[in-house]
C-alpha cells in the first residue's frame, strides 16, 4: 500500500497543514475520519476547544478481562487519547507531540452497566517544549472510575523529518 492509499497517512498529512483545534473540529463534523484505534474501541469525540477535549465511550464486554471487568487498557487508552488530544488541540499547524509520561489511577472497576462514560481532559501547562494535561473518567452521575495526567514533548514538523544520526 502506498502512502497515498493509506487514509491514516492523508489524515496525518492534513493535520500538519491545520491547527490541532481545526483538526478536531473537522473530526467532530465528520470531514476527517477518527484514528483507527479510537474507532476500534468505540470512543467518540463530543466536544473540543483550545486546550480541552471530551471523549465518550462504553466499556462493552468485548473489552473485559478475565475478572469480568473492562481491562485497564481500555480506560488507559481513553485517558491517553483525551489527554493527548487536549494538548494537540492547542497546537498550531506543523507542530505535533509525543507522550513522555502517562500516569493513571484506577478508582473502581468499570463495567458495561456504568453506561457511557465521559473523559474530559484539560491542558494544565503548555510551553515551547513540553505540555501537561489532566483528565477524569466519570459516568453520567459523576462517579469517577479513573483519572490521569500526561507529560508530552512538543515537536516542530521540521525536527521530526530529520533522520536519526
N, C-alpha and C positions, 0 to 999 in steps of 0.2 A: 504494500500500500504506500503510495507516495504521500508526502506531506499535504499536498493539495486535496487528496482523497480522504484525509483524516479530519473529521469535524472538530475534534479536540484541538488540533493544530490551528485551524482557522479561528476558533474561539480565542485561543491564546494570542494569536497574532492581532485579533481585533482589540483585545484588552490593552495591548501595547500602544494602540492608537487613541484610546479614550481613557478618561479618568476611571478610577475604581467605582465612584458613585454612579457615573453614567452607565458603566458596565452592568452593575446590579439593577439599576432602574430598567435597563433593556431586558435583563433576565426576568424581572417581575412582569414586564409587559409581554413576554413570550417571544421576543425577537432574537434572543440568544438562548440556546439550549443549556440547561444546567450541566455541570460536570457529571460524568458517568457515576461516580461514587455517590453523589448526592441523590441521584435518581434511584440507584440500586437500593439505597437504604430508606427510600420513601420520604426524604426530607424535602421541605419546601421553604423557599424564601418568601416571607409575607410582609416584611417591612424593611426599609433601608433609609438611612440618612447619613450624612458625613459622620463617620466615627461610630455608627450604631447599626446593627442588623438584628433581625428576628427571624429565626428558622423555627418550623414546627415539624413534628413527626410523631408516629405512634410505634411503640415497641411491640410489634406483632410477634407471634410465636416463632416465626422463622428466624428471629434474632435471639431466641432463647438459648441458654447454655444448659448443661446437664443438671443444674439446680432448679430449673423451671422458672427462671427469670431472664430478662434481657441481659445478654452478655455485656460486660462493662465496656467492651469495644464499641458497642452501638452508641452509648452515651458519650464516650470519649470522642467518637467521630462527630457527633452532633456538636459537642463543645468546641472541638478543634476547627470545625467548619465555620461556626459562628464567630469564634474569636479571630480567626484569620481573615474572614470577610469583613469584620468590623474594621480591622486595620487597613485592609485593602480599599475599603470604601472611602478612606480619606486620602488616598494616594493619587498623584497626578498621572497622566498618560506617560508610559515608558518606565514607570517605577514599579517594582514588584517587591516581594518579601519572601522570606522563608522562616520557618519556625526554628528558634533556638532552644526553647524550653516550653513544655506543656505540663501544667500541674493540675491534677484533678482530685477532688474529694467526693467520694460517693457517700450519700447520706442514707438512702434507703433503697431496697430493691425496686426495680422498675418492671412492671408487667403491663400487658395489653389492657387490663382493667383500668389503668390510670388514664386511659384515653389519650387524646392528642396532648403532647407536652410541648412547651414553648421554651426556646432557648434564646434569651436576649443577651447580646454582647455589646459592651461599650469599650471604646478606647480610653485608657487611663492616661497614657503618655505617648506622644509621637514626636520624636526628634528627627535629626538628619540621618542617623544610622540605625537606631533601634526604636521599637514601639512596644507597648504593653497593653493588654486588654483583659477584661474580666467578664464572666458570663455565669448564668444560672439556668438550670433545667427545672422547670416548675410545671405542675398540672394546672387545670382550669381554676382550681380553688386556691392556687398559690402555694401548694405544698411543694417543698424543694426535694429533688431527687439527687442532684449533683451540682457542683459548682467548680469553676476552674479559672486559671489565669494562663496567659501565654506571654512570652517574650519573643519578638521577631526581629530579624535583621532586615533592614531596608536596602534594596539593591537597585541601582540605576541600570537600565537596559544595556548600555554600552559596556558596563562591567561584566554582566552575565555572559555576553557574547565572546569575551576574550577566552582563548584556550588556556587550560591549566598548564603551567610550565613547571 
